[in-house]
Amino acid sequence: MFIRVAIFLVILIASTSAQSSKQWTPPRIADGQPDLQGVWTNATITPFERPAELSNKAFLTEKEAAELEKKSAQNKVDRPPAAGDVGNYNQVWFDSGTKVVGTRQTSLVVDPPDGKVPVKPAAEAKRDYDLAHIGDSYEHMSVWDRCITRGVPGRMFPAGYNNAYQIVQSPGYVTIMSEMIHDARVIPIDGRPHAPAEVRSWDGDSRGHWDGNTLVVDTTNFNGKGWIATSAATGRIKGIPESEALHVVERFTRTDADTIRYEVTIDDPNVYTKSWKVSIPLTRDAEYVVYEYACQEGNAAVENILRGARAKEQAAR
C-alpha cells in the first residue's frame, strides 16, 4: 500500500510540474505582434504599499484574502459626512474593486521585498509642502486635479473609479487609452531612438519593443513637473514629485486569454534611494464600455478651492 501511494504522489507531482511549466501561447495580430488588444481593468482592494501590520508577509492565504474582501465589502456603505465636511461621491459612483489581486500579494509594490517605496526625506517634504499649500496656488495641486495628466506610470495605478484601459495595436505602434482623464499614449515600436534629451514632456518619451511575448516600454525625457502618483489609493505616495532623471520601464505580458501581467520598474535617483517595482494584473472585460472622461469641461474644483482659500483669508482679517 505504501509503495502504491508513493508512486501515485510521484506521478501527481510530475503531472502538476509539467502543467505549471507549460506556457500559454498568446494569439497574434496580422503583423505578428502578440495580441494585447481589448478593454482591460485593474480595480482591486489590494493596497498600493504593504500595511504595517502585515510586516514581512508577502502573500495572503486564501482564508485571509476572503476575510479581507468581506471586511472591505462591509466598509463600502454610505455614511453622513462629518461636521464641516461638504461630502463626497456616494458609493454608487465608486468602482474601486471588491477583490484582492489574483496572486494574493499583500501590496501592489513588490520590490523592495518589504512592499514599501524607498522615498527620500526631501521628496516627502516636497509632497507635504504641496499638500499643505493647495489653497495658495494651483501649482501646488495635483496634475490630475488640474486635468493635465495622471502621469506615467501613475495612470496605470488603480484609483476609486474609471480603472479601464483600451489597448489598440497597429503596424509600428501600440496605443493605450486610459479611461481616467481620457489619455491616449501612442507608443512607437519600430525601433526609433528616444527624442533628444532637451525635448521633455509631462508623460516623457516612450519607446516600445517586444521581448518574446512581452511588450517592454521604456520612458525617459520627463519634464520633472509631475507627480509619480495622483490618486488617494496610492496612500503616502500621492504627491511624491518627479524629477527630470525619472526612468520608467513597463512590461505587458499576456499570461492567458483574460489576463495581462503589468509590471513597472521606477528609477529616479533624485527622489528614491533605489529603484522600486509594482505588479498589477489587468483583467479583460468584454462587457465594459469606456465613456469619455471629460475632465476639464465643467471642472470647477480648482477655482472653488482657490476661492475658498481667499474667502478664509478675508474672514480672518
C-alpha positions in Angstrom: 0.0 0.0 0.0 2.8 2.4 0.9 4.6 1.8 -2.4 1.4 2.4 -4.3 0.7 5.7 -2.5 4.4 6.8 -3.1 4.1 6.0 -6.8 0.8 8.0 -7.0 2.4 11.0 -5.4 5.4 11.0 -7.7 3.1 10.8 -10.8 0.8 13.6 -9.3 3.8 15.9 -8.6 5.3 15.3 -12.1 2.0 16.0 -13.7 1.5 19.2 -11.8 5.0 20.4 -12.5 4.5 19.7 -16.3 1.3 21.7 -16.3 2.8 24.6 -14.4 5.8 24.8 -16.7 3.6 24.8 -19.8 3.4 28.4 -21.1 0.3 29.8 -22.6 0.7 30.9 -26.2 -1.0 34.3 -27.0 -2.8 34.9 -30.2 -1.2 37.3 -32.7 -2.4 40.1 -34.9 -1.8 40.3 -38.6 1.7 41.7 -38.4 2.8 39.1 -35.9 2.6 41.1 -32.7 1.3 39.2 -29.6 -2.3 40.3 -29.3 -2.9 42.7 -26.3 -6.0 44.3 -27.7 -9.2 44.8 -25.8 -10.5 46.6 -22.8 -8.8 45.7 -19.5 -9.4 46.7 -15.9 -7.3 46.7 -12.7 -9.6 47.7 -9.9 -8.6 46.0 -6.7 -8.7 46.3 -2.9 -5.1 45.2 -2.6 -3.2 48.2 -1.1 -0.5 50.0 -3.0 2.1 49.6 -0.2 2.1 46.8 2.3 0.3 47.6 5.5 2.5 47.8 8.6 0.5 45.1 10.4 1.5 42.6 7.7 5.2 43.3 8.2 7.2 40.9 6.0 4.2 38.8 4.9 4.3 39.0 1.1 1.2 36.9 0.3 -2.2 36.3 1.9 -3.6 32.8 2.5 -6.9 32.0 0.7 -8.7 32.4 4.0 -7.1 35.8 4.8 -8.0 37.1 1.3 -11.6 36.1 1.8 -11.7 37.8 5.2 -10.2 41.0 3.8 -12.7 41.0 0.9 -15.6 40.6 3.4 -14.3 43.4 5.6 -13.9 45.7 2.6 -17.5 45.0 1.5 -18.8 45.9 4.9 -17.0 49.2 4.8 -18.5 50.2 1.4 -21.6 51.8 2.8 -22.7 55.4 2.6 -22.3 57.4 5.8 -23.2 61.0 6.5 -20.2 63.4 6.2 -18.5 64.5 9.4 -19.1 68.0 10.7 -17.5 70.6 8.4 -17.1 68.1 5.6 -19.0 69.1 2.5 -19.3 65.4 1.5 -18.1 63.3 -1.4 -19.5 60.9 -4.0 -21.7 58.2 -2.6 -20.8 54.6 -3.2 -22.7 54.2 -6.4 -20.1 56.3 -8.2 -17.1 54.4 -6.9 -15.6 51.3 -8.7 -12.5 50.5 -6.7 -13.0 46.8 -6.9 -14.1 44.1 -4.5 -11.3 41.5 -4.7 -7.6 41.3 -3.9 -5.4 40.6 -6.9 -5.3 37.0 -8.0 -1.8 36.4 -6.8 -2.9 37.4 -3.3 0.2 39.6 -2.9 -0.2 41.9 0.1 0.7 45.1 -1.8 1.0 46.2 -5.4 4.6 47.2 -4.6 6.6 44.0 -4.9 10.1 45.3 -4.7 11.7 46.2 -2.3 10.6 43.0 -0.6 9.0 44.9 2.3 6.4 46.4 -0.1 7.4 50.0 0.7 8.5 52.6 -1.7 12.0 53.9 -0.8 11.3 57.6 -0.8 13.9 60.1 0.2 13.0 62.6 3.0 13.4 65.6 0.7 10.8 64.2 -1.6 8.4 63.5 1.3 8.9 67.1 2.4 8.1 68.5 -1.0 4.9 66.3 -1.0 3.9 67.6 2.4 4.5 71.2 1.4 2.4 71.0 -1.7 -0.5 69.3 0.0 -0.4 71.9 2.8 -0.4 74.8 0.3 -3.1 73.7 -2.1 -5.1 76.8 -1.4 -2.2 79.1 -2.2 -1.9 78.3 -5.9 -2.9 75.8 -8.5 0.8 75.0 -8.8 0.6 73.0 -5.6 -2.4 71.0 -6.8 -2.3 67.5 -8.3 -1.7 67.5 -12.1 -4.8 65.2 -12.2 -7.0 67.8 -10.4 -5.7 70.3 -13.0 -6.7 67.9 -15.8 -3.2 67.8 -17.2 -2.4 64.1 -16.8 -2.2 61.3 -14.3 1.3 60.7 -15.5 3.4 57.7 -16.5 3.2 55.3 -14.8 0.6 56.9 -12.4 -2.2 56.4 -14.9 -1.7 52.6 -14.6 -2.2 52.6 -10.8 -5.8 51.8 -9.7 -8.0 54.6 -8.4 -11.5 54.9 -7.0 -13.2 54.6 -10.4 -12.7 54.5 -14.2 -10.0 51.8 -13.9 -10.2 50.8 -17.6 -7.6 50.7 -20.4 -8.2 50.1 -24.1 -5.2 48.7 -26.0 -5.2 49.1 -29.8 -2.3 47.8 -32.0 -1.3 48.8 -35.5 1.9 48.3 -37.5 4.7 50.1 -35.7 2.6 51.3 -32.8 0.8 50.3 -29.6 -1.8 52.7 -28.2 -3.0 52.6 -24.6 -6.1 54.7 -23.9 -6.7 55.3 -20.2 -10.3 55.9 -19.2 -9.4 58.3 -16.4 -8.8 61.8 -18.0 -9.2 60.1 -21.4 -5.4 60.0 -22.1 -4.0 58.1 -25.0 -0.4 57.0 -25.2 0.8 56.3 -28.7 3.9 54.2 -28.3 6.2 53.6 -31.3 7.6 50.0 -31.5 9.5 50.5 -34.8 13.0 50.8 -33.2 13.3 54.6 -33.4 15.6 56.1 -30.7 14.3 58.4 -27.9 13.8 62.1 -28.6 16.8 64.4 -27.9 17.4 65.0 -24.2 16.3 68.6 -24.5 12.8 67.5 -25.6 10.8 66.9 -22.4 7.2 66.5 -21.5 4.8 65.7 -18.7 4.5 62.0 -19.7 8.0 61.6 -21.0 9.1 59.9 -24.3 8.0 56.3 -24.6 9.6 53.7 -26.9 8.5 50.1 -27.1 9.9 46.8 -28.3 8.9 43.1 -28.0 10.9 40.8 -25.7 9.4 37.5 -26.8 5.7 37.8 -25.9 6.3 40.8 -23.6 5.8 44.4 -24.7 8.6 46.4 -23.0 8.0 50.2 -22.9 11.0 52.4 -21.9 10.1 56.0 -21.0 12.5 58.9 -20.4 12.7 62.7 -21.1 10.2 63.7 -18.3 9.9 67.4 -17.6 10.2 66.9 -13.8 6.9 68.8 -13.0 4.6 65.9 -12.4 3.8 63.6 -9.5 4.6 59.8 -9.6 1.0 59.1 -8.3 -2.1 61.3 -8.1 -4.7 59.0 -6.6 -5.5 58.7 -2.9 -5.5 55.0 -3.4 -1.7 55.2 -3.5 -1.6 56.4 0.1 1.5 58.3 1.1 2.9 58.1 -2.5 0.3 60.5 -3.8 2.1 63.8 -4.3 5.7 62.4 -4.4 7.4 64.6 -7.1 9.1 63.5 -10.2 12.5 64.8 -11.4 13.9 65.0 -14.9 16.0 61.9 -14.0 12.9 59.7 -13.9 13.2 56.5 -15.9 10.3 54.1 -16.2 10.3 50.6 -17.7 6.9 48.9 -18.1 6.3 45.2 -19.1 3.0 43.9 -20.5 2.7 40.1 -20.7 -0.5 38.4 -21.7 -0.5 35.3 -19.5 -3.9 33.8 -20.5 -7.0 34.8 -22.5 -8.2 37.2 -19.8 -5.1 38.4 -18.1 -2.1 40.8 -18.8 0.6 40.9 -16.2 1.6 44.5 -15.9 4.9 45.3 -14.2 6.7 48.6 -13.9 10.1 49.5 -12.5 10.6 53.1 -11.4 14.0 54.7 -11.0 14.6 58.3 -10.0 17.8 58.8 -8.0 16.7 62.4 -7.1 13.6 61.0 -5.4 14.3 57.4 -4.2 17.2 55.7 -2.5 16.8 52.8 -5.1 14.5 51.7 -7.8 11.2 50.0 -7.0 8.7 47.8 -8.7 4.9 47.5 -9.0 3.0 44.4 -10.3 -0.7 44.6 -11.2 -2.8 42.2 -13.2 -5.0 43.6 -15.9 -8.2 41.7 -16.5 -10.1 41.5 -19.7 -13.7 42.8 -19.5 -15.5 42.4 -22.8 -18.7 44.0 -21.4 -17.0 47.2 -20.1 -18.0 50.3 -22.0 -15.4 53.1 -21.9 -17.1 56.5 -22.0 -15.3 59.8 -22.5 -13.9 61.2 -19.2 -14.3 64.9 -19.9 -12.0 66.3 -17.2 -11.6 70.0 -17.9 -15.2 70.6 -19.1 -17.1 71.9 -16.1 -14.2 71.4 -13.8 -14.9 73.9 -11.0 -12.7 72.3 -8.4 -9.5 74.3 -8.9 -11.4 77.7 -9.0 -13.5 76.8 -6.0 -10.6 75.7 -3.9 -8.7 78.9 -4.6 -11.9 81.0 -4.0 -12.5 79.2 -0.7 -8.9 79.9 0.5 -9.3 83.6 -0.4 -12.6 83.7 1.5 -11.0 82.2 4.6 -8.2 84.8 4.4 -10.7 87.6 4.1 -12.7 86.3 7.0 -9.6 86.2 9.2 -8.8 89.9 8.7 
